[in-house]
Amino acid sequence: MDPLTLAVVGGGLVFGLIVVLLLVFTGGPSASERLVEGSDVSGAVYETEGTHRVGRADPMPQLSEALRGTEFWDGIQMQLLRAGLLLRPSEAMIICTVAMCAGLTIGWLVTGQPILGILTGGLGLGAPYMYMVQRAQKRQAALTSQLPDALDMLSSALRSGYALTRGFQVVASQMHPPISEEFQRVLQEVQVGISVSEALEGLLMRSDSYDLELVVAAMQTQLTMGGNLSEVLDNIAGMIRERVRLQGEINAATSEGRMSAGILIAMPIVISLVISAINPGYLNPLFTERLGQMMLMGAGLLMVTGIIIIKKMLDIDI
């Protein structure tokens, strides 16, 4: 295929992907105006009155109705909630499908090899999910770093005579996202009749944070048995600050290893794509000859083994 046609087709696919992303990510209400559509896994997720008028319509209502309540559907929705993305699972699936088709077509056109096109299509399919996972991890880290200040603010509010829900309101109004969004969501759930204990369970499920689990356990104990919650929150805040400091030192010490792992994982794939684009057909024996296929399988197995080993080496639990 000549370069002009290739450029036109590739540019059209990229433009189509951008249009789909803009249609999905824009046009809806803000986080403070819209709660994500219902599922039990989020603790208490519901539509506010008028959401169907100001929000986006479900692009795949039949699929959503068929899969709602399944473990797969609930897992996607929970991951979207943890990432702070106001998307339906059906919208996330549309993005992954479009990215897969774009990667498949562009990879096939650039390299001229269907196998490499399938590989780039798989990368396109996995890229949105990896972005969602990475965003959820960053959001969880930001939530953990904000938690000590939020606990100090909540403890001060309780010492001033405020109720627990009033303390939540102070944190939601004074802190920055993501912790302000989570406490605001708890308040919205309580306002529609859900108990504070159940709203806190939903917060814990969305955040998936060990530090927040300690806080929620202390709050639930105080709600059922009473006690000096402000003193307990002060102790937990001090412990979390120390954990955050240690985690920062560990991240700094292992940053070089993580970067090296990323380079080593991406290098074979990038080099194979570059070679196929410069000299089409050069790598054909790897896919057509039995020895080449065995070499590919062995390289893939070694790469997976290396990824597991590096992950175990860099995964330090504090």
Backbone bond lengths (Angstrom), bond angles and torsions (degrees), N, CA, C in turn:
res aa  C-N    CA-C-N  psi(-1)  N-CA   C-N-CA  omega(-1)  CA-C   N-CA-C  phi
1 M - - - 1.465 - - 1.525 109.03 -
2 D 1.339 116.64 135.68 1.452 119.73 -176.42 1.522 110.46 -71.62
3 P 1.342 117.38 157.81 1.470 120.88 -175.40 1.515 113.67 -60.49
4 L 1.357 117.68 -34.66 1.460 120.01 -178.27 1.523 110.97 -65.57
5 T 1.339 116.10 -46.73 1.473 119.16 178.62 1.517 110.85 -63.07
6 L 1.334 115.53 -41.15 1.460 119.41 178.81 1.523 111.17 -61.04
7 A 1.335 116.02 -43.12 1.459 119.42 179.46 1.517 111.44 -64.17
8 V 1.345 116.93 -40.61 1.467 120.43 -179.43 1.525 110.87 -65.19
9 V 1.339 116.39 -46.67 1.470 119.76 -178.49 1.526 110.69 -65.42
10 G 1.344 116.46 -46.40 1.472 119.66 179.45 1.506 111.84 -62.62
11 G 1.335 117.15 -43.45 1.468 119.59 177.80 1.511 112.55 -63.42
12 G 1.339 116.88 -37.98 1.465 119.54 177.85 1.513 112.57 -64.74
13 L 1.335 116.97 -40.38 1.466 119.84 178.78 1.525 111.09 -66.54
14 V 1.332 116.65 -43.20 1.461 119.78 178.43 1.524 110.61 -63.19
15 F 1.341 116.77 -42.12 1.462 120.19 178.10 1.527 110.96 -63.02
16 G 1.336 116.88 -41.41 1.464 119.44 177.98 1.510 112.27 -62.73
17 L 1.355 116.81 -39.77 1.462 120.27 177.60 1.521 110.99 -63.66
18 I 1.339 116.97 -41.59 1.467 120.50 179.28 1.524 110.44 -63.55
19 V 1.348 116.87 -40.89 1.467 120.09 179.63 1.517 110.87 -62.74
20 V 1.348 116.62 -44.24 1.468 119.90 179.17 1.524 110.93 -61.73
21 L 1.328 117.04 -43.50 1.461 120.60 179.16 1.518 111.03 -62.64
22 L 1.337 117.50 -41.08 1.464 119.70 179.42 1.516 111.29 -66.30
23 L 1.335 117.44 -39.06 1.466 120.27 179.62 1.525 111.21 -66.40
24 V 1.336 116.09 -34.50 1.464 119.53 -178.15 1.513 111.73 -78.58
25 F 1.336 116.71 -43.39 1.458 120.63 -172.23 1.521 113.48 -86.13
26 T 1.335 119.44 -13.87 1.450 121.55 -179.02 1.513 109.62 -119.76
27 G 1.295 114.05 168.78 1.457 120.31 175.94 1.505 114.18 91.93
28 G 1.314 119.00 -11.47 1.453 122.27 179.06 1.497 111.77 -99.83
29 P 1.315 118.40 174.23 1.448 122.01 178.92 1.505 111.75 -74.48
30 S 1.307 115.63 168.81 1.457 121.27 179.56 1.515 110.25 -77.88
31 A 1.333 114.67 174.16 1.474 119.39 -177.84 1.515 111.60 -63.04
32 S 1.305 117.91 -32.39 1.456 120.79 -179.52 1.514 112.41 -77.50
33 E 1.349 117.52 -13.78 1.458 120.76 -176.90 1.525 112.57 -103.05
34 R 1.339 116.04 -19.77 1.453 118.57 -173.47 1.513 110.63 -135.20
35 L 1.315 116.24 132.30 1.458 121.33 170.68 1.512 107.56 -102.93
36 V 1.314 115.35 146.61 1.446 119.99 -175.43 1.519 110.09 -65.87
37 E 1.342 116.54 149.04 1.449 122.53 -173.22 1.524 111.46 -64.36
38 G 1.341 115.77 155.59 1.450 124.80 -163.54 1.502 119.32 -57.63
39 S 1.319 114.84 139.66 1.464 124.54 169.17 1.516 107.95 -167.82
40 D 1.323 116.03 140.99 1.456 119.81 -177.23 1.515 112.47 -66.93
41 V 1.348 118.26 -23.53 1.454 119.71 -173.24 1.511 112.17 -67.71
42 S 1.304 120.03 -20.84 1.456 121.74 -176.89 1.513 112.27 -89.45
43 G 1.301 116.82 9.23 1.451 119.40 179.93 1.505 110.10 90.65
44 A 1.302 117.15 -71.12 1.455 121.33 177.01 1.515 107.13 -150.23
45 V 1.301 116.11 92.50 1.450 120.50 -178.53 1.512 107.10 -116.64
46 Y 1.290 116.60 132.99 1.443 120.49 -172.87 1.505 108.57 -154.73
47 E 1.315 116.42 171.54 1.449 121.91 174.73 1.523 108.30 -102.33
48 T 1.325 116.63 130.25 1.440 120.00 173.93 1.510 109.77 -73.14
49 E 1.304 116.11 162.44 1.451 120.73 -178.17 1.523 109.55 -62.25
50 G 1.320 115.80 128.13 1.446 120.41 178.72 1.515 113.83 89.86
51 T 1.338 117.88 2.05 1.458 119.34 -179.81 1.523 111.04 -62.13
52 H 1.327 117.06 -35.23 1.449 119.34 -178.38 1.520 111.92 -68.32
53 R 1.339 116.73 -16.13 1.459 118.81 179.03 1.518 111.11 -90.54
54 V 1.356 117.70 -40.73 1.454 119.85 -175.26 1.518 112.50 -95.23
55 G 1.342 119.07 -17.83 1.450 121.36 -177.74 1.517 111.79 -90.10
56 R 1.334 115.29 179.56 1.447 121.07 178.32 1.519 109.37 -81.86
57 A 1.323 115.56 145.58 1.452 120.42 174.53 1.519 109.15 -76.07
58 D 1.323 116.39 146.73 1.458 120.82 178.80 1.524 108.69 -65.44
59 P 1.345 118.32 121.92 1.466 119.19 -178.23 1.526 113.35 -71.25
60 M 1.330 117.66 -20.52 1.464 121.16 -178.73 1.528 109.17 -134.88
61 P 1.337 117.98 70.14 1.472 119.88 -174.69 1.523 113.25 -64.70
62 Q 1.347 117.66 -35.03 1.463 119.16 -179.84 1.524 111.39 -65.85
63 L 1.333 116.48 -42.89 1.459 119.89 178.25 1.520 110.96 -64.84
64 S 1.323 116.94 -41.74 1.461 120.41 179.17 1.524 111.16 -61.89
65 E 1.328 116.33 -41.11 1.459 120.05 -179.42 1.517 111.65 -68.23
66 A 1.349 116.49 -36.09 1.462 120.01 -177.74 1.521 112.25 -72.90
67 L 1.336 117.25 -35.82 1.461 120.89 -174.16 1.512 113.84 -100.07
68 R 1.324 118.29 -9.43 1.465 120.07 -177.80 1.532 110.01 -61.53
69 G 1.325 115.26 131.88 1.452 121.02 -179.54 1.513 113.58 95.97
70 T 1.340 117.67 -12.49 1.456 119.69 177.50 1.527 110.10 -78.83
71 E 1.332 115.33 160.64 1.467 119.76 -178.75 1.526 110.92 -63.18
72 F 1.334 117.15 -38.76 1.469 121.05 179.43 1.525 110.97 -62.62
73 W 1.321 116.37 -47.60 1.468 120.93 -177.76 1.528 111.08 -65.81
74 D 1.331 115.68 -44.14 1.462 119.80 179.68 1.527 111.31 -64.67
75 G 1.353 116.57 -36.03 1.455 119.37 178.48 1.519 112.08 -64.41
76 I 1.340 116.90 -41.84 1.463 120.04 178.58 1.521 110.06 -64.81
77 Q 1.327 116.53 -44.37 1.457 119.26 -177.75 1.526 111.10 -65.89
78 M 1.323 117.72 -38.82 1.452 119.87 178.46 1.524 111.08 -65.38
79 Q 1.345 116.84 -38.97 1.459 119.97 178.66 1.531 110.50 -66.06
80 L 1.329 116.98 -37.18 1.468 120.45 176.84 1.528 110.55 -65.09
81 L 1.319 116.82 -39.77 1.463 120.36 178.40 1.524 110.81 -65.32
82 R 1.327 116.85 -42.32 1.462 120.02 179.42 1.522 111.80 -66.30
83 A 1.335 116.51 -30.17 1.458 120.39 177.93 1.526 112.56 -81.84
84 G 1.339 117.19 -8.59 1.453 120.13 -179.02 1.507 113.60 74.08
85 L 1.341 118.04 25.38 1.459 122.42 -178.74 1.525 108.94 -99.71
86 L 1.318 116.73 123.65 1.462 121.23 178.50 1.525 109.16 -85.21
87 L 1.321 114.55 69.80 1.457 121.97 180.00 1.515 109.73 -127.33
88 R 1.318 116.18 147.77 1.452 120.50 168.45 1.527 108.98 -80.10
89 P 1.330 117.92 155.40 1.470 119.08 174.73 1.520 112.71 -57.25
90 S 1.329 118.17 -35.40 1.463 120.40 178.22 1.518 111.25 -63.76
91 E 1.332 117.80 -38.05 1.459 120.83 177.60 1.522 111.25 -67.07
92 A 1.329 116.71 -38.60 1.460 119.92 176.60 1.522 111.07 -64.61
93 M 1.328 117.55 -37.95 1.458 120.59 178.45 1.524 111.38 -66.79
94 I 1.326 117.59 -35.45 1.461 120.68 177.22 1.525 110.22 -63.90
95 I 1.323 116.62 -43.91 1.471 120.56 178.86 1.529 110.18 -61.20
96 C 1.328 117.95 -45.35 1.465 120.84 179.69 1.527 111.07 -63.01
97 T 1.340 117.60 -40.01 1.465 120.56 -179.49 1.520 111.36 -65.97
98 V 1.332 116.88 -44.84 1.461 120.31 178.93 1.525 110.70 -63.45
99 A 1.337 117.42 -42.44 1.466 120.73 178.38 1.523 110.91 -63.54
100 M 1.336 117.68 -38.16 1.458 120.56 178.10 1.531 111.01 -64.86
101 C 1.331 117.19 -46.48 1.464 120.70 179.59 1.526 111.07 -62.47
102 A 1.333 117.15 -41.09 1.460 120.36 178.86 1.522 110.86 -64.63
103 G 1.338 117.99 -44.74 1.456 120.75 178.72 1.514 112.32 -64.88
104 L 1.347 117.15 -40.01 1.461 120.97 179.23 1.521 111.35 -62.73
105 T 1.330 116.66 -48.13 1.465 120.49 -176.84 1.520 111.79 -68.47
106 I 1.322 117.18 -47.04 1.465 120.06 -178.61 1.531 110.62 -64.74
107 G 1.342 117.74 -43.64 1.453 120.22 178.88 1.513 112.47 -62.64
108 W 1.326 117.14 -39.63 1.458 121.42 178.56 1.523 110.88 -66.51
109 L 1.327 116.69 -44.08 1.457 120.19 -178.75 1.524 112.05 -68.51
110 V 1.327 117.05 -38.68 1.467 119.54 -177.26 1.522 111.29 -71.68
111 T 1.335 117.53 -44.98 1.463 120.63 -174.43 1.523 113.13 -93.30
112 G 1.334 117.26 -24.63 1.457 119.76 -175.61 1.511 113.76 75.68
113 Q 1.346 117.71 8.27 1.458 122.87 -178.01 1.528 109.49 -115.42
114 P 1.348 117.69 119.52 1.475 119.22 179.13 1.525 112.68 -59.31
115 I 1.348 116.39 -36.61 1.464 119.19 -178.63 1.526 110.65 -63.09
116 L 1.328 116.76 -44.84 1.457 119.94 178.29 1.516 111.10 -68.18
117 G 1.339 116.44 -31.34 1.467 119.27 174.41 1.516 111.56 -63.63
118 I 1.329 116.58 -40.34 1.471 120.08 176.33 1.524 110.27 -64.51
119 L 1.337 116.43 -38.37 1.465 120.27 178.82 1.527 111.09 -62.66
120 T 1.331 116.70 -47.90 1.467 118.80 178.54 1.529 111.43 -67.21
121 G 1.342 116.61 -31.42 1.464 118.57 174.63 1.520 111.68 -64.28
122 G 1.344 115.88 -40.24 1.460 119.05 175.95 1.516 112.18 -64.49
123 L 1.332 116.65 -38.17 1.464 119.57 175.88 1.522 110.78 -64.26
124 G 1.340 116.49 -40.29 1.462 119.70 177.02 1.515 112.17 -64.07
125 L 1.343 116.84 -36.51 1.461 120.41 178.15 1.515 111.66 -67.45
126 G 1.340 115.90 -39.62 1.456 119.20 -177.12 1.510 114.43 -82.63
127 A 1.349 117.61 -19.25 1.467 119.87 -175.89 1.528 112.83 -61.00
128 P 1.357 120.43 -47.53 1.473 118.67 178.45 1.526 112.79 -61.58
129 Y 1.341 116.99 -38.04 1.463 119.03 179.37 1.524 110.80 -66.40
130 M 1.349 116.73 -42.00 1.458 119.59 178.49 1.525 111.00 -64.10
131 Y 1.335 116.03 -37.19 1.461 119.02 176.12 1.528 110.50 -62.95
132 M 1.331 116.27 -42.06 1.458 120.37 179.71 1.529 110.99 -63.36
133 V 1.343 116.66 -42.72 1.465 120.50 179.14 1.526 110.53 -65.14
134 Q 1.338 116.41 -44.07 1.460 119.94 179.99 1.517 111.38 -64.24
135 R 1.322 116.28 -40.59 1.463 119.97 178.50 1.526 110.87 -65.06
136 A 1.347 116.65 -38.85 1.462 119.89 177.98 1.533 110.77 -64.42
137 Q 1.330 116.95 -39.69 1.467 120.06 178.63 1.526 111.28 -65.64
138 K 1.329 116.85 -43.14 1.469 119.77 178.23 1.526 110.81 -64.54
139 R 1.329 115.91 -39.02 1.466 119.05 179.48 1.521 110.84 -66.99
140 Q 1.336 116.80 -38.51 1.461 119.65 177.91 1.525 110.84 -65.89
141 A 1.354 117.02 -39.81 1.462 120.02 177.49 1.527 111.06 -64.61
142 A 1.340 116.59 -40.81 1.467 119.51 177.72 1.523 111.21 -65.56
143 L 1.333 116.41 -38.50 1.458 120.66 178.51 1.525 110.82 -63.53
144 T 1.331 116.40 -41.59 1.461 120.24 179.25 1.525 111.66 -65.68
145 S 1.332 117.01 -40.53 1.467 120.30 179.77 1.521 112.23 -67.34
146 Q 1.344 117.35 -29.40 1.463 121.12 178.80 1.520 112.76 -82.91
147 L 1.316 116.50 -19.13 1.459 120.62 -171.56 1.526 113.83 -60.38
148 P 1.347 121.59 -42.92 1.472 119.28 179.54 1.527 113.12 -59.36
149 D 1.337 117.89 -43.56 1.466 119.87 178.53 1.524 111.18 -65.03
150 A 1.336 116.07 -38.21 1.457 119.15 177.91 1.522 111.32 -64.92
151 L 1.339 116.96 -39.28 1.463 120.14 178.60 1.526 111.14 -67.10
152 D 1.343 117.11 -37.73 1.465 119.47 175.82 1.528 110.67 -61.69
153 M 1.327 115.80 -42.70 1.461 120.21 179.76 1.529 110.74 -65.87
154 L 1.323 116.30 -41.66 1.462 120.39 179.39 1.519 110.82 -67.09
155 S 1.333 117.84 -39.93 1.454 121.34 178.16 1.524 111.02 -63.48
156 S 1.322 117.19 -41.81 1.472 120.54 177.99 1.516 111.02 -63.61
157 A 1.333 116.55 -39.15 1.464 119.89 178.51 1.529 111.30 -64.18
158 L 1.341 116.48 -40.20 1.465 119.55 179.19 1.526 111.04 -67.50
159 R 1.338 117.62 -37.97 1.455 120.10 177.19 1.524 111.79 -66.31
160 S 1.326 116.71 -26.86 1.468 120.54 178.78 1.519 112.56 -79.22
161 G 1.319 117.21 -2.96 1.455 120.73 177.80 1.511 114.59 99.64
162 Y 1.343 118.41 4.03 1.456 121.12 179.04 1.521 110.41 -73.65
163 A 1.323 115.15 152.91 1.459 120.07 171.85 1.525 109.55 -75.15
164 L 1.336 115.77 167.44 1.457 120.03 -177.04 1.524 111.32 -62.24
165 T 1.333 117.21 -43.51 1.466 119.28 -179.57 1.530 111.44 -66.25
166 R 1.339 116.57 -33.73 1.463 119.07 175.18 1.530 110.67 -65.99
167 G 1.326 116.65 -35.72 1.465 120.19 174.58 1.519 111.43 -64.01
168 F 1.346 117.13 -38.69 1.464 120.04 174.77 1.530 111.01 -59.07
169 Q 1.327 115.74 -40.80 1.463 120.18 -179.03 1.530 110.88 -64.91
170 V 1.328 116.74 -37.90 1.465 120.28 177.66 1.528 110.37 -63.38
171 V 1.338 116.66 -44.78 1.459 120.41 179.21 1.522 110.87 -63.61
172 A 1.336 117.04 -42.66 1.462 120.71 -178.61 1.521 112.10 -64.88
173 S 1.328 117.20 -32.02 1.469 120.38 -177.12 1.522 112.71 -87.62
174 Q 1.328 118.25 -24.79 1.459 121.15 -174.03 1.528 114.21 -102.21
175 M 1.321 117.45 -24.95 1.464 120.31 -177.36 1.525 110.53 -91.98
176 H 1.334 115.25 167.45 1.455 122.30 178.13 1.529 109.34 -96.63
177 P 1.343 116.79 161.49 1.475 119.18 174.03 1.529 110.03 -61.05
178 P 1.343 119.06 152.27 1.457 126.00 8.46 1.524 115.32 -89.30
179 I 1.339 118.30 -11.98 1.461 118.37 -173.07 1.523 111.34 -69.26
180 S 1.335 117.59 -31.65 1.466 119.83 177.99 1.528 110.55 -65.35
181 E 1.341 117.11 -37.75 1.461 120.38 178.52 1.519 111.43 -65.35
182 E 1.325 117.09 -40.31 1.459 120.14 -178.67 1.525 111.61 -67.53
183 F 1.332 117.54 -43.49 1.463 119.38 179.01 1.530 110.94 -69.99
184 Q 1.336 117.52 -32.95 1.454 119.74 175.44 1.518 110.82 -64.98
185 R 1.314 116.14 -36.92 1.462 119.94 177.84 1.526 111.02 -65.97
186 V 1.331 116.71 -40.14 1.466 120.07 176.23 1.520 110.28 -59.43
187 L 1.329 117.03 -44.35 1.463 120.98 178.77 1.522 111.37 -62.17
188 Q 1.327 117.76 -41.57 1.459 120.58 179.75 1.521 111.14 -64.71
189 E 1.320 116.58 -37.14 1.458 119.68 178.61 1.525 111.21 -68.38
190 V 1.333 116.94 -39.48 1.465 120.38 177.77 1.525 110.41 -65.20
191 Q 1.333 117.09 -36.21 1.465 121.05 -177.91 1.520 112.58 -67.03
192 V 1.329 118.42 -24.63 1.461 120.17 179.15 1.527 111.97 -94.90
193 G 1.330 117.24 10.81 1.458 120.19 171.14 1.505 116.28 106.35
194 I 1.324 118.37 2.90 1.464 120.95 178.06 1.521 108.95 -82.65
195 S 1.323 116.89 140.68 1.455 120.37 -178.38 1.524 110.42 -66.32
196 V 1.328 115.93 156.10 1.461 120.92 179.94 1.524 110.29 -62.34
197 S 1.343 116.93 -38.89 1.455 120.57 -179.42 1.528 111.37 -62.27
198 E 1.339 117.07 -43.78 1.461 120.13 179.61 1.525 111.03 -68.87
199 A 1.336 117.05 -37.16 1.462 119.77 177.43 1.524 110.92 -63.87
200 L 1.321 117.20 -38.16 1.468 120.69 177.18 1.527 111.08 -67.94
201 E 1.333 117.57 -35.89 1.460 120.18 175.57 1.529 110.42 -62.60
202 G 1.346 116.45 -40.40 1.456 119.67 176.46 1.517 111.97 -63.28
203 L 1.330 116.89 -40.96 1.460 121.24 176.44 1.523 111.01 -59.72
204 L 1.329 116.51 -42.19 1.459 120.77 -179.46 1.530 111.14 -66.21
205 M 1.315 117.92 -40.54 1.457 121.21 179.54 1.525 111.10 -66.92
206 R 1.331 117.42 -38.79 1.458 119.80 -179.63 1.520 111.87 -70.14
207 S 1.327 116.94 -36.80 1.464 119.99 -175.08 1.523 112.41 -83.79
208 D 1.340 117.75 -34.59 1.465 122.62 -178.24 1.526 110.30 53.08
209 S 1.332 116.15 49.13 1.464 122.23 -176.12 1.523 109.37 -118.63
210 Y 1.336 115.57 130.87 1.467 120.13 177.75 1.522 110.74 -66.39
211 D 1.333 116.85 -40.24 1.459 120.12 -179.87 1.519 110.98 -63.16
212 L 1.321 116.30 -42.78 1.458 119.24 179.06 1.525 111.58 -68.81
213 E 1.321 116.95 -26.08 1.463 119.97 176.28 1.526 110.96 -63.25
214 L 1.328 117.23 -38.39 1.462 120.50 176.21 1.526 110.83 -63.72
215 V 1.326 116.03 -42.21 1.469 120.52 -179.40 1.517 110.63 -64.33
216 V 1.318 116.97 -45.94 1.464 121.18 -178.78 1.527 110.20 -64.31
217 A 1.323 117.46 -40.84 1.466 120.20 178.36 1.523 110.95 -61.57
218 A 1.340 117.03 -40.93 1.465 120.50 178.56 1.529 110.72 -65.32
219 M 1.320 117.06 -41.54 1.469 120.13 179.99 1.518 111.39 -66.58
220 Q 1.318 117.54 -42.31 1.463 120.20 179.86 1.527 111.25 -66.61
221 T 1.333 117.03 -36.26 1.460 119.81 176.01 1.520 110.94 -63.90
222 Q 1.331 116.28 -41.20 1.463 120.02 179.27 1.525 110.96 -66.16
223 L 1.326 117.28 -37.06 1.462 120.42 -179.60 1.524 111.72 -67.00
224 T 1.331 117.34 -32.92 1.461 120.58 -176.57 1.526 113.40 -93.83
225 M 1.336 117.40 -36.08 1.455 120.54 -173.15 1.522 113.78 -118.45
226 G 1.329 117.81 -13.40 1.452 120.41 -177.56 1.520 110.94 83.37
227 G 1.317 116.57 -177.90 1.455 121.59 -179.83 1.519 111.31 130.81
228 N 1.322 114.88 174.97 1.458 121.44 -178.43 1.526 108.42 -86.42
229 L 1.335 116.55 88.56 1.458 121.05 -175.53 1.524 111.75 -69.59
230 S 1.318 118.01 -35.18 1.467 120.28 -176.91 1.528 111.12 -62.68
231 E 1.330 117.60 -39.51 1.465 120.12 178.88 1.526 111.13 -67.53
232 V 1.322 116.00 -39.71 1.464 119.75 178.05 1.524 110.43 -63.53
233 L 1.330 117.28 -41.85 1.460 120.89 179.47 1.527 111.33 -64.45
234 D 1.318 117.08 -36.37 1.469 119.71 177.22 1.528 110.97 -63.18
235 N 1.334 116.72 -42.72 1.465 120.05 179.24 1.529 111.51 -65.00
236 I 1.330 115.91 -41.90 1.470 119.52 179.55 1.524 110.22 -66.00
237 A 1.334 117.26 -38.87 1.464 120.49 179.15 1.526 111.16 -61.24
238 G 1.333 117.81 -41.63 1.453 120.36 178.01 1.520 112.38 -64.32
239 M 1.325 116.60 -40.16 1.456 120.25 179.19 1.527 111.10 -66.16
240 I 1.340 116.77 -41.52 1.468 120.33 -179.69 1.526 110.62 -65.30
241 R 1.322 117.81 -38.76 1.471 120.32 177.80 1.534 110.84 -59.90
242 E 1.309 116.49 -40.63 1.459 119.74 179.46 1.529 110.72 -67.54
243 R 1.321 116.82 -39.69 1.467 120.42 178.16 1.526 110.75 -64.54
244 V 1.324 117.29 -41.05 1.473 120.87 178.90 1.522 110.30 -63.64
245 R 1.332 117.40 -39.84 1.462 120.49 179.19 1.529 111.00 -64.34
246 L 1.333 116.13 -44.63 1.461 119.36 179.09 1.528 111.85 -65.10
247 Q 1.348 116.32 -38.33 1.458 119.62 179.32 1.521 111.09 -65.41
248 G 1.329 117.22 -36.74 1.456 120.16 176.32 1.519 112.05 -63.23
249 E 1.326 117.52 -41.31 1.463 120.63 177.45 1.528 111.19 -65.25
250 I 1.326 117.05 -39.41 1.469 120.12 178.44 1.517 110.94 -65.85
251 N 1.337 117.80 -42.54 1.464 120.83 179.10 1.524 111.26 -62.38
252 A 1.328 116.47 -39.17 1.462 119.49 178.66 1.522 111.33 -66.75
253 A 1.325 116.81 -37.53 1.466 120.12 -178.42 1.524 112.39 -73.04
254 T 1.343 118.02 -27.90 1.466 121.42 -176.48 1.525 113.10 -104.48
255 S 1.321 118.51 6.29 1.469 120.64 -176.82 1.524 111.52 -63.76
256 E 1.341 117.12 -40.47 1.464 119.73 -179.87 1.525 111.11 -64.03
257 G 1.323 117.34 -39.64 1.456 120.45 178.24 1.513 112.43 -64.90
258 R 1.330 117.74 -40.10 1.465 120.49 178.44 1.519 111.36 -65.48
259 M 1.341 117.42 -41.38 1.458 120.04 179.22 1.520 110.83 -66.08
260 S 1.333 117.55 -41.75 1.468 120.67 177.70 1.520 111.12 -62.07
261 A 1.332 117.10 -39.28 1.464 120.37 179.06 1.524 110.64 -63.75
262 G 1.329 117.22 -43.07 1.459 120.23 178.95 1.515 112.28 -62.76
263 I 1.323 117.28 -40.76 1.463 120.99 179.59 1.530 110.76 -66.06
264 L 1.324 116.77 -44.76 1.462 120.46 -178.94 1.523 111.91 -65.08
265 I 1.329 117.52 -33.63 1.462 120.42 179.75 1.527 110.69 -73.39
266 A 1.330 116.91 -41.57 1.466 120.28 -175.55 1.525 112.77 -79.88
267 M 1.318 118.46 -25.40 1.465 121.12 -172.19 1.534 113.09 -59.27
268 P 1.348 121.27 -49.36 1.474 119.00 -179.20 1.525 113.25 -60.41
269 I 1.320 116.82 -39.91 1.462 119.86 -178.59 1.526 110.46 -67.33
270 V 1.320 116.64 -46.15 1.467 120.06 -178.38 1.524 110.59 -64.62
271 I 1.317 117.69 -43.40 1.466 120.55 -179.10 1.530 111.14 -64.13
272 S 1.347 117.14 -40.07 1.467 119.38 178.78 1.530 111.13 -64.24
273 L 1.332 117.79 -39.60 1.464 120.23 177.81 1.521 111.25 -66.17
274 V 1.328 117.13 -40.58 1.469 120.38 179.86 1.520 110.63 -65.63
275 I 1.340 117.62 -44.51 1.464 120.83 179.38 1.526 110.92 -62.32
276 S 1.342 116.55 -41.64 1.465 119.41 179.68 1.515 111.98 -66.35
277 A 1.340 117.04 -33.72 1.465 119.17 178.28 1.517 111.49 -73.18
278 I 1.347 117.61 -37.15 1.467 120.76 -178.86 1.531 111.22 -77.07
279 N 1.308 116.52 -42.84 1.467 121.19 -176.07 1.527 109.03 -131.96
280 P 1.338 119.06 81.82 1.463 121.02 -179.06 1.527 111.74 -58.56
281 G 1.313 114.60 137.49 1.454 120.16 179.37 1.511 114.88 90.78
282 Y 1.307 118.15 -9.76 1.469 120.70 -177.65 1.523 111.42 -64.88
283 L 1.336 116.83 -35.02 1.468 120.53 -177.81 1.520 112.95 -95.23
284 N 1.335 117.59 9.19 1.465 119.97 -178.30 1.526 113.73 -57.05
285 P 1.327 119.48 -39.14 1.483 118.37 -179.83 1.525 113.57 -59.33
286 L 1.332 117.68 -26.51 1.466 119.45 178.29 1.522 111.86 -65.65
287 F 1.338 116.75 -26.00 1.466 120.56 -176.07 1.523 112.87 -105.81
288 T 1.320 117.45 -20.71 1.464 120.39 -176.43 1.527 112.51 -102.49
289 E 1.322 117.98 -33.77 1.466 121.36 -179.22 1.530 110.57 -86.75
290 R 1.326 115.09 146.26 1.470 119.63 -178.93 1.524 111.10 -63.13
291 L 1.344 116.23 -41.29 1.456 119.47 179.11 1.530 111.20 -62.87
292 G 1.325 116.13 -40.37 1.463 119.91 178.27 1.517 112.22 -63.67
293 Q 1.339 116.61 -40.78 1.462 119.95 178.21 1.521 111.18 -64.91
294 M 1.334 116.56 -38.53 1.463 119.67 177.26 1.531 110.91 -65.31
295 M 1.347 115.76 -38.47 1.460 119.42 177.76 1.526 110.85 -64.38
296 L 1.348 116.34 -40.35 1.463 119.48 178.48 1.521 111.14 -64.08
297 M 1.335 116.74 -42.97 1.457 119.97 179.35 1.526 110.83 -63.89
298 G 1.338 116.77 -41.63 1.453 119.64 177.97 1.515 112.44 -65.07
299 A 1.352 116.78 -40.25 1.470 120.16 178.22 1.520 111.05 -65.11
300 G 1.327 116.22 -41.03 1.468 119.02 178.43 1.515 111.69 -64.28
301 L 1.344 116.96 -41.17 1.457 120.26 178.52 1.522 111.25 -64.04
302 L 1.333 116.56 -42.80 1.458 120.10 178.30 1.529 111.40 -64.48
303 M 1.335 116.55 -38.23 1.460 119.48 179.62 1.523 110.70 -65.30
304 V 1.340 117.22 -44.72 1.463 120.30 178.55 1.525 110.56 -61.91
305 T 1.340 116.55 -41.75 1.466 120.25 178.21 1.522 110.99 -61.64
306 G 1.339 116.39 -43.15 1.463 120.21 178.68 1.516 112.38 -63.28
307 I 1.343 116.42 -39.51 1.465 119.95 178.65 1.523 110.67 -62.37
308 I 1.335 116.40 -44.16 1.466 120.43 179.90 1.519 110.96 -63.21
309 I 1.337 116.86 -43.16 1.470 120.16 -179.07 1.520 110.80 -64.90
310 I 1.338 117.14 -45.78 1.461 120.11 -179.58 1.521 110.57 -63.05
311 K 1.341 116.62 -41.06 1.464 119.70 179.46 1.521 111.12 -62.52
312 K 1.336 117.01 -40.99 1.466 119.64 178.32 1.526 111.18 -65.76
313 M 1.329 116.81 -36.85 1.465 119.97 -178.98 1.529 111.37 -68.73
314 L 1.334 117.01 -34.83 1.461 120.14 -175.34 1.516 112.95 -92.24
315 D 1.337 117.10 -9.73 1.469 121.00 -178.33 1.523 109.34 -87.38
316 I 1.327 114.98 95.93 1.471 121.24 -178.85 1.523 108.00 -110.10
317 D 1.321 115.40 116.18 1.469 120.97 -176.50 1.516 109.50 -91.69
318 I 1.337 115.74 127.76 1.465 120.25 175.97 1.519 110.44 -115.47
